[in-house]
Amino acid sequence: MSEDQRPGLSSSILSGPIEVRWYFVALVTAAIAISYFDRQTLPVAISAIERTIPLNDQQFSWLQFAFLIPYALLYVAGGRLLDRMGTRRGFLLIMLWWSGACALHGLAMNFGFLLVARCLLGMGEGGGFPAATRVVAEWVPLERRSTAMGIINAGTAVGSVLAPPLIGVVLLTSGWRMVFFASGAVGLAWVVWWYFSYSGSGVATTATIDARLIAQEFSFLDLVSMRRVQVLVFAKFMSDSAWYFYLFWLPKYLYDVRGFDVKHVSYYAWIPYAASGIGSFLGGLLSSALLNRGRSLDFSRKFVLGLSAVFMPVVMLVPHVPVGWALLLFSVAFFCQQSWSGLIMTLPADIFPLSAVGTVSGLVGFGGAIGGAIFGVIAGFLLGHGFGYGTLFVIVGSFHLIGFLAILFFGGRVQPLASSYLLPKVSPS
């Protein structure tokens, strides 16, 4: 019996395969929520941290860079690790690492320590979404995958929505160091839950035995050289350049430009993140509904991706409206971004067999994290050299459209990889 077939809570408590399937989706959603809570600890607590460790805009951007570069690299390595170790053991190791790294922030005494802690957190969190995609590929059939991934991706909103008010409470009662200690403890509690709950696998990923056999021929270079993989990586590079800018810089924008304090951020900064969770769920639900009504997989995914991308330029208007309207525009952008994100992270499970899903989703996430790291440094540079947030909003407002056009014109059809894709390499039995 393999480690991913270990009996757990699924066999002893839950009554059937459908209940097991959605229980595991909920379990992974909780992990993603913790992930996004952990990465929001620094941006939300930054004004309190700066009273102990002074930081300028450029240093703040380097802290995001220190998170995103190892996050990007470990997205790929984490995906490959999961394909080798299996989902259960791999995700347990990943969560242990990032929970400890999050708690480590609370010991920081200077900028350099924060930089190292941020780097270690990025290393751990890089494996989160590849693991989530593997769970979906293992347990959820094709016609429900975008819904499942939409639910999981909504965990990003749960963590981000909870971060401002909960961190605000901790900041006002216990100080900023306790924020990181408490966050790390929650992650360790999830590890125990995962250890006693998860088992796999529930379903075949892309339908045919031939496709699974052929998947054994995929080396890392095979996957990297595929144009459809390259297009997905580029599209994620563009969209996450915008997303990580919103994610890490929104609280600072509200502090620096709109005059918010910790209480105001606690009261209002959660609103766009709540919209992102709704968008993640509804985007996946709409794509599944189109598929169940007989539309092709290609149309069902691309239609919702395009609909999500077309509304992203609304952020260009943010500097020109009152703060209430600005929060509404951010909410529209966050809604559409996470509708987009859930679908683009479903595509590896739609197209590739299980043994390649972790690696492909890792490569896609790598592209996104690299985009976020590069643009974060560019944002810090521009803000430090006389450019305002208005310039940045104009730039990021166009990124999703560019990514969608790449998918539309260069990505080919969204469909399971043909069983004959590498047939010449398979020796007859």
Secondary structure, DSSP 8 states (H G I E B T S, - for coil): --GGG---HHHHT--SHHHHHHHHHHHHHHHHHHHHHHHHHHHHHHHHHTTTS---HHHHHHHHHHHHHHHHHHHHHHHHHHHHH-HHHHHHHHHHHHHHHHHHGGG--SHHHHHHHHHHHHHHHTTHHHHHHHHHHHH--GGGHHHHHHHHHHHHHHHHHHHHHHHHHHHHHT-HHHHHHHHHHHHHHHHHHHHHH-----S-SSS-HHHHHHHTT--HHHHHT-HHHHHHHHHHHHHHHHHHHHHHHHHHHHHHTS---HHHHHHHTHHHHHHHHHHHHHHHHHHHHHHHTT--HHHHHHHHHHHHHHTGGGGGGGGGS-HHHHHHHHHHHHHHHHHHHHHHTTHHHHHS-HHHHHHHHHHHHHHHHHHHHHHHHHHHHHHHTT--HHHHHHHHTTHHHHHHHHHHHHS---S---TTTTGGGS---
